[in-house]
Amino acid sequence: MGTLLFGHRGARGLAPENTLPAFDLALKYKMDGVELDIHESADGALIVMHDESVDRTTNGKGYIKEMNLNQIKSLDAGIKFSPKYAGTKVPTLPEVFDRYRDKLLYKVEIKHSYEYYPNIEEKVLEVVENFRLKKNVQIISFDFDSLKKVRELDKEIEVGLIIEGRPRWFIDIAKKLEANWIQAYQGLVYSKDDVIELHKNGINLGLWTVNEIKDIRRFCEMGVDDLTGDYPDRLSNECKK
């Protein structure tokens, strides 16, 4: 199997991030999967959005944890990106799973777990189970405690530790968390030695956010296990050759 390709927040460089139009483009450009971010609304809905507030990507203001689903659904998540996408709604995780099912793999990033959403891990796993998508989903997070909780709740689902350091520095932590993946910032991976060292320890290496053509080519040739980028068209053109 070659390098898996993931659209970052769907296709962040081409459409409003973390929306159905962005995920549609990832599918169009034959991405293996999509990366998306999860928060929880005041009434327990799993909201697909990167930030803890709606301010940056919608025409509204406020924290997701203080808004109910109806309030969030009333927002326009496309107009700030382009008038072409005016009227685009904020999706929930079940809506994304229902639309694409097993046509895609999913990197589901849990945000601010213990600070805002103490039971979000159980809710995400329940949705994954309901859609029978466990083999298609990898739960990822910067939050060690969140990943530990996911692994305690489910011994089978893939888990990925997101880091902003040299991957080899985090091997022991990944092992303690029983993580299958390290998801690393691409600027700190310098050679194939990083890939080899992780593979020796039974850990896969994914990189984010890979947007430059020269980097896409280099990492594919290096044998990195997956790449996540804002431009699925570039990833597809360079790694699917």
N, C-alpha and C positions, 0 to 999 in steps of 0.2 A: 504494500500500500504506500502511495506517495504522500506528499504533504497535504493535509486537509486544509480547506480554505473557508474562512468565516467572514461574513460581512459584519463589521463593527456597528453595533446598534442598527443593524439591518444594512444600510448603505448610507452612512452618515454624510459622506461627501456628495451624494447625488440626490438625496431626498430628506425630508424631515426625520431626524433620528428617532429610533424606537417607535415607528409607526408602521401600519400595514403597507403603505406605499414603499417604504424603505425595505421591508422584508420581501415584498413582491419583486423588487429589483434584484435582491440577493438571489432569489430563486431564478429569475430571468437569466442572470449571468452565471448560473450553474455553480453557485457556492454550495459546498457540502453542508454548511450550516450558517447560523446567525448567532451573534452575541447580543444579549439584551440584559437590561437591569430591572430589578424588582424592588418596589416599595409597597407599603401597605396603607390603605386609606383608613379613615376614622371608623368606617363600618366594615373593615376587614377584607376589602377587595385587594387583589394583587395587581398593582398598577405598574405598567411597563414604562419606566422613565428613568433617566440617569440621575438627575438632581433630586434632593429632598424637597425642593419647592418647584412649583410649576412656572415660576417667573421667566426663566430663560427661554424656554421652548414653546410656551403658549401665550395667549393673549390675556391670561389671568395672573393672579398673585396669590400666594399662600403656600403653606406647607401641606404636602400630601397627607401626612398623619392627622391633620386637623380638618380635612375636607372629606365629604362623603362621595360615593361613586357618582351620584347624579350631578354633583357640582363639577367634578372632574370631567365628566362626559359632556358638559355644556361648553367646555373650552375648545378653542381652535388650536390644534397642535401643528398646523401647516403654514399658516399665514406668515410667520416670522421667517421661514425658510424661503418661501416664494409665493406670490399670489396664485401661482398654478396649483398649489396644494391647499388653498383656502378651504376650510371646512373639514379638514382631516381631524379625526378624533383620537384621543389617547386610548390605546388598547389595554386590555387586561391580559394576564397570562393565559387564562382559559380561552380567550378569543384568539390569541396567536396560535395556541395548540390546535384549536378546532379548525382554523383555516388551513394550516399546513400539515398537520398530523405527522406522518413519518416521511414526508418529502424532504425534511430538513433535520439536521442535528441542531442542538440548542446548547449554547453556553449561557446558563442562567446565573447572573451575578446578584447575590444577596447583598443589599446595602444597609448599613447602620443597624445591624441586627439587635444588639443588646441595648443600644442607645434609644432606639425608637420602637422596634418591632420584636418583642421578646419571644413570640411564638411563630415567627414567619417561616422558620425551617419546616415545621410540621405542616404548615399550610401549602408551601411549595411542593413538598413531597406528596401530599395528598392529591394535588392537581396532576402531578406527573403520573401517579398511580391510576387516577381516574381515566386518564387518556391512554394508559398503557404505553407510555413513552420512555420508560426507564432506560432502555438501551439507546435512546436518542439524546439523552440529557446528561450534561455535566454541570454540577453545581460548583460555582466558583466564587471566591471572595478574598478580600484582603484580611478579613476577620478570622483569626485562628479559632476563636471560640465558636463561631458560627459553623465552621467546617467540622470542628470536633463534634458538635451537636448533630450535624447532618450524618456523620459517620456512625454515631451512636444509634441514630434512628434507623439507618439503612446501611447495611454492610455491602450492598451490591452496586448502588449507583456510583457513577464516576464523580470524583471530587478533584477540584483544581485550586491550588494555592496561588493567588496573584501576588507578585512581588515587584519591587523596584530596586533590585540588587542583582549581583551575579548569581545565576541559578545554582551553582555548586555550593554557595554559602547556605542554601536553604534545604539541602538534601535531608539532613537529620530531622529538621522540623517537618518536612513533608512526610517522612517515614512515620514519625510519631502521630501525625494526623491521618495516617493511612491514605494519603492523597495519591491519586493515579497520575496527576499532572502537576507541573509547575508552569504557570502562565507568567512569563517574564516580560519586562519592558525591553523592546528590541535593541535599544541603544547600548545595553550592557551585555550583549552576547557578541563575543569577538571572534570566536573560531569554532570549528567542529568539535574541539575538545569539550566544550560545554555540553553538546549533544551526547557525545560518547560517555561522559562522566555520569549524566543522568540515566542514560540507558543501562549502564552497568549496575545501577541501583534500582532498576525496574520502574523508573519514572519517565513519563513522556514530557517533552518540552514544547510549549506553545508560545508564540511571540505576539505582542501587541505594541503599538498600532503601526503596521507596516504599510506605508503608502508610496514610497519612492521605488521606481522601477528597478534601479540598481540593487536596492535592498531586497526586494521580492525575489529577484533572480539569485542573489547570493544565498539567501536563507533556504530557498528551495534546493539549490545545489548542495547546501550544507546538510540536508536531511532533517531539518527541523520538522517536528511532527504536525504542527499546524500553525497557520498564520492568520491573524485577524487584522483586517484593514478597512478603511473608510470607503475605498473605491473597488467594489467587486469586479468592475470591468477590467481594471488593471491586474488584479489577482488572477482572474480567469485567463487573461491574455498571456500572462507570463508563466504561470505554474501549470496550466493545463495543456501546454504544448506537447 
